[in-house]
Amino acid sequence: MSENRTTIDAEKFAFHVLDTIHFRESSDYERQLKDRLTVFLMAKYLIDDFNDLENQNFNIHENNDQTLSKLGFDSLLKRIESLNKY
């Protein structure tokens, strides 16, 4: 059986997020860099968490629970809500 996992490159995603956000320009370059670094790391860690959850929940051989790929839409939403820790 083939597993269809979604894996996102966390670093590429984080760089794309930086490209889409408009940061306020100021003469405080340190503040600007900190803002950009914060957004980059938040995006990267979010995707790292997503990839970890994806691996845990779609690994048919190690997961005795019903895999997310087999659930209907309503059941999938309930399962994701139960996994969401944010």
Secondary structure by P-SEA (a helix, b strand, c coil): ccccccccaaaaaaaaaaaacccccccaaaaaaaaaaaaaaaaaaaaaaaaaaaaaacccccccccccccccaaaaaaaaaaaccc
